[in-house]
């Protein structure tokens, strides 16, 4: 298991792990647009998966009444519905809320000492007492979203959001430099005109 503190993601040897790639940046840019608009991110099983419940019931019904006691198979779709509706992680500017089947826990950003990355790229919250808390459905590629909602308390190891900001800042700097050059050229031209106007005319 790798731990990720404010210096980035690190494996068991403590060396930083860099996350980069076009897909990560594109996904982070798309998520950033949604998060900036809603100021909230929900990590969960897509609700569209509930459309499989009728199919599951159709498959269970012929078997459920063949032998007494198999009616308990109907608990499977019930459990699926409860899982999809209940289990999730919600990220807001205030912190994280992790909900499992039986528990719900809120973790403010200031109480989070870092993130822990499992071998399956799942993210767990690292707490100051050395323990970790599960964050259902949060994966490594979701970290830029957490960084955005936490106002930088959680660093972005992919650099996707930082790259966009640097690009915008660089564009603004180029515009300012061009404007300054244009202003400078106009000033030199005005000075030449002034010198010519003040130059005395030699009498014939």
C-alpha positions, 0 to 999 in steps of 0.5 A: 500500500502506498501512502500519499501525503502533502508531498505526493504519492509514495510507495513503500520505499517513500519515493514519489510516484508521478501520475501523468498522461493524456487520458489523465489530463483530459479526464481531470479537465472534464471533471474540473468543469463539472466540479467548478459548476456544482462545487460537489462531487459524488463517487458512486455506482451509476444509478443506471445500473438499477435497470438491471434489477428487472432482469435479475428478478426475471432470472430469479423467479423461475428458480425461487419457487422450485424448492422451499426456501429459495425465496431468499434469492429475492434478497439479492436484488434488494441488496443491490438496490440498497448498495447502489443507493446507499454506498458513496463518497461525497466531496464538498469544499468542507470535506469528505463524507463516506457512506457504507451499508452500515456507517456514515463518516464525515472528514473535514479537509483539515482533519485529513493528513493525507491519502493512502493508495491501495494496490488496486488504485483505490483511495483511502483517507489517512488520518492523524492517528495513523489509521485509514478510512475507506472512501468508496469508489474513489480512485487515483484518477479522482485525485485532481477533483479532490484537489480542486474541492479542497482548495489545494489541501490535497495536492494533484500529483498528475499536474493536470489542473496546474498545467491549465492554470499555468497555460492561462497565466502564460497567455496573460503574461504574453498579452501584457508583454505585447501591450508593453512593447506597443506602448514603448514603440509609441513613446519613442515615436512621440519623442522623435516628433518632439525633438524635431519640433524643438529643433531650431530652423537655420535662417536662410 
